[in-house]
């Protein structure tokens, strides 16, 4: 069987991002830019007051100078301030024409003391540029805001909006089709009577795909007699995940559908009985990626996190070699691993020193859904390593979006 590293390489080998499309800025969140975005205006686009006070000509604002106040009933940007004049401004206001400094309110004495002042006495002199945010202070037009390959995040939305980029060109979301095959399964909301089981694996596959920015085509539970038609519908998607027994109807149906096997089995615990294949077009280019995982929410989610997630990321525009994992300090005991890589559920914490720490949760094996539900991430313990006592640095793949 392939090692985890070899399997990862096989899955993303030669994969190119999906085509780029224009999307609205609100829909772009989480997508990857397909072209650079360049600033089209300075930020700010005009000189503005940095705080509340009076806009003045610095040359007139010597200590003790008396300046008349103008422009109370007009927007500041429309006011022209002449010699020995001032204008009231608030933080963020455009600087009135002719002014080049702002004196803080507390550094003036108004005349009269009650009601709108008609004049102010300067109590602290001003110099040119005092308390003014100059045009282009934060950003100049023509500067690259974000390069191709950058993911659109919440902080980036405001910047792109301010620069008029309301329809960025992004790689589109990948569609992942999911179907669970078995005559013994019932839906998650149905009663598991007469030796039947609830299909808990299907939602465990659909949910992470959505969390990673893909769109999910959930075909639900499919009986073996309906497999051929359901598989035909599923394989219109770039990525298909089939959940079901490793022998019997599914391998035959995949072969009939033209799926070319790439590898069968991964040296991984849990999730070793993974089958992966592709469908190619006439030129040999891969059109569909097909994963066949055996039932079991824990094993399925492990396979998704370690092998399907990198594929989704690459199809959606992530650069080659991009990783969703991090490094953390292992804090608990664990026996030596065998000839497989072990994916161990852990609680993940960030300490005051900035380091991540991975602590194994109480867990009794791949059927222990209750124990696994406490996990924040999977720590990857390499094959033929250990025993682990704490203090070692390990690769960790987060399972919650608040980490990565």
N, C-alpha and C positions, 0 to 999 in steps of 0.2 A: 504493500500500500504506500501511497505517497505520503510524505511528511506534510505538516500543515503549511510550511513555507513553500514547498513545491506545489501544493494544491492551490494556494493563493496565486502563485505565479501563473499557473495554467489558466485559471479563471479570467484573469485580466490581461492575458497575453494578446497583444495586437488589438485590444479594444479601443475604439475611438468614440468620442462623445457623440451623442445624438445631435441631429441638426439643430441649428439655432433659430429661434423665432422671437418676434417682438411681443412683449407682454407689458401689461400695465404695471406701474411701479409697485402697487400694492400686491399684485400677484407674483412679483419677482422675489419676494422674501424667501430666502433659502435656496434660490437658484444660483447658477454660476454664470458670470458674464462671459459672453462669447467674443467681445471686442472691448478695447479700452474705452473708458469714459473720460472726456476732457472737459475742464471748466470752461463755460462760455461767458461768464461775467466775473468781475472782481467780487470778493467777499470781505467786508461789506462793499456794496456797489457805490457808496458815497461816504464822505467823512461824516461821522456821527458822534454824538456826545456820549462819553463813557459813564457819566453819572448826572444826577440832578444838579442844576445850578444855573449860571448865566453865561451865555456865549458872548465872547468879547473879542475885540482886536487886542492882541497882546501888547502892541505898542502903546495903547491908551491905558493899560491896566496897571499902572504903577500904584504902589501903596498910597492910600489916601485919595486916589482919583475918584471923582464923582461922575458916574455914567448914567445917562437917562435910559429908561427901559422902554422898548418898542415891541410891537408885534404880538400883543396878548391875544388877539382874536383871530389870528391867522396861523396855519401850520408853519412850523419853524422853517421848513425848506423854502417857503415862499417869502420869508422876511429878508430884507436887506438891511444890514447894520452899518451905519456910517460912523464917522469919527466921534469918539466920546459917547457911543451908544452901546447898549447891551440888549440881549433878548433872553427871556426865560426859556430853558430847555429841560427835558427829562431824559433820563438814560435811554439811549437808542434813537433819539431824535436826529434827523439830519441837521448838520450844522448850517445855520443861517448864512446867506451870502455875505461875504466880507469878514467873517469871523475866523479865528484860528486857534482859540483856546476856550476852555470852560473853567469858570471859577466856581468852586463849591458854594452852596448856599450859606453855609456856616462861616465862610470867609468873606462875607459881605454884610453890610448894615443897610437895611432897606429904609427908604424915605417915601411916605410916612411909615410908621411902625404898625399901623392897622390898615387892613385892606390891601388891594393890589398896589405894589410899590410903583412909584413914578420914576424913581431913581435909586441907585445903589452906591454906597461908598465902598471902595475896594480896601479890604483890611489885610490882604495878603497878595502880593503882586503875582501876575501870571506871565509865563513865557510861552512862546509859540509851540503849539502841539500839546499843551497841558490838558489832560483829561479828554483827549480826542482820540477816537479810534479811526485811523486814517483809512481811506479807500484802499482796498487790497491788502489790509493788514494781515488777514487770516489766509487769503488765497488770491492768486492772480489768475486772470483768464489765460487759458492755454496750458495750465498745469494738469498733468494726468491725475485724475481723482481715484481711479481704480483700474487695475490692469485686467486684461482678459485672464480668466481662470479664477478670479476672486469671487467668493460667495457673497451674495447680497445679504447683509445683516441689518438688524434694526437700527444701529447707529448710522449705517450708510444710507438708509432710506431718506433721512432728512437732508443729507448733503446732496444726493442726486436730485431731490425735489427742488432744492434751492438753486440748482444749476440747470433746471429745465429738462432734465433727463427723465421724462415721465413714461417713456416706452423703451426701456433698455432692451438690447438684444441679448438673450440668454439661451443657454442650452435647455431644451424642454425637459419636463419631468419624465422619467421613465415609467412605463406602465408594467406592473408586475401582476401576473395572473396566478391565482392560488386555487387549487382544488384538492380536496381530501377524498380519497377513494376507499370505499369499503361498505359492504352490505350490513356490517354489524354496528355501524355508527348511527347516532341520531344527532340532531342539532344541539348546540350548547344549552338552549332553553327548553329542551324536551327531557322527559323522564327516561333514565337509562334502565328500562325494564327488559326482562327476558334475555339476560346476558348481553345486552347491548351496552355500548359506551358512548358517552358524550364526546363530540369532536372538539377537544380542547386544543389540539395542535393547530387547526386552521387559524383561529384568532391569534395564536402566538406567532404565526407567520405574517399575517396581514398587518397587525398593529405596528411592528417595527419598520416595515417597509414604508408605511405612511409617515412614521416619525422621522425617517431618513429622507423625506422629501418626495418619494415616489407616489404614484397613484395606484391604488390596489383594485384589481378586478377579482372580486371574491366570488368564486363559483360555488362555494359552500361544499356540502357533502354530496358525493356522486356515487351511485351504485355501479358495480363493475359492468353491468349491461349497458350503462349510459356513458361509459368512459370514452369511447371513440368520438362521439359527438362533442362531449365536453372538452376533450383534449384539442379538438379542432378549433373550438372557440378560444380556448386558453392560449394557443400558440399563435394567435395574431398579435400577442404582446411580445416585446423584446425579451422579457424574462418570464419564465414560467416555473412555479414551484409545485410539484406534485407530492402529496403526502399519502403514503400507503405502504403496504407490505413490499419487501424487497424482491419477492418472487411472485410468479403468477401473472395476472392480467396486465399490470403496469409495464414491466419490461417489454412485453410483446407489443403493447399499444405504442410505446415510444419508438420501438423499432419500425413499426408500420408507418408511423408519422414521419419517418426520415431522420430521426435524431441520431446523430453520429456520436458514439461514446467517446469521451475524452479520458475519464478515469472512473474507476469503481472502487470506492473505499478510501478513507483517509486515516492515517495513523493518529487518531484523535479520540479522546475520551471526554464527554460522550460525543456521539455523532459520527462514528467511524463508518457506518454503513451508508454513506452518501454516494450517490451516483450523479455524475455530471456529464452532459452532452450538449451538442450544438446542432443547429440546422444552418446550412450554408446555401447561398444563392449560386447562380450559374458561374459566377466569377470566383467562387471559393470564399467569398466574404461571409463572416458569421452574421446571420440575421436574427437568430433566436438562441438564447441560453436557457437550458432546461436542467433543473435540479430535481432529483428524486430523493426525498428524505423519508425515513421510516417514522411511524407514529411515535409521539412523545413530545410534549411541549418543550421540555428542557433540552433534549437533543436537537430539536428543530431550531429553537432560538439560538443555540450555540452555533449551529451551521450558518444560520442567517447572519449573525453578528461577525463571524470570522471570515466567511467566504462570499456571501451574497452582498453584504454591505459594501465592500470595496468595489464590487462590480457596479452596483447602483451609483456609487459616487463617481466612478470613471465615466459611465454613460451620461451622467448629468454634468460633466465638464470638469471634474476634479483633475488636477495634473497627474501624470503617471507617477506612481510611487507615493502619492499622498496617503497619509495614515490617520486613522481615527483612534489610534491607541495612545497610551501615555505610559510613563514609567512611574512605578510606585515602590515603596519599601514594604516588603512582606513582613507581617508582624506575628504570624502564628505558626505552630508546628504543622508539618505535613510529611507523610512518609515519602520515601524515594519513589519516583515514577518508573513505570515499566518502559517498554519500547514505543509508547505513544506519548504525544503531547497531552497534557491534562488541562482542561478548562475548568478552573475551580471558582465557584461563586464566592464573592467577597463583598464586604461592606467597604466603601471607599470614603476616606476623610482627608481633608486638607488641613494641615496643622499650621501653627503660627510661623513656623520656619519656611512655609511655602511648599513643603514637600507633601506629596500624596502618600497615603498609607493604606495598604490593602490588608484587611483582616478577614480571614475565612469565617463564613457564617456557619451556624450549626446546620448540618446537611447530611442526609443519610443516603444519598445516591440519586440517580437520574429519575427515580419515580417520586422523589420527595418534593412535591410542588410547594408545600407549606414552607419548608426550609429555604427553597430556592427563591421564594417570593421576597425574602429579606435582602436579596443581593442587589447591589448597585452596579456591579461589574463582574467580568470574568478575568481572573488572573491566569496567564498562560505559563504553566510549569513545563519546561522542555523535557522531552523524552530522555530517559536514563540520567536523571539529575536528582539531587537531594541526598539524604533527607533534609527538609527545610526546617530551620529552627527560628528564623526571624532575623531581620536585618539585611536580607538579600534584596536586590533590586530586580523586579519582574516587569514584564509587559502586561498591561492591563487594558482591556477593551470595555469601555463604559456601556451600561445598559440603560442609563437614564439620560435624557437630553439636557439636564441641567449641568452635566459635567462637560460634555463636548457638544 
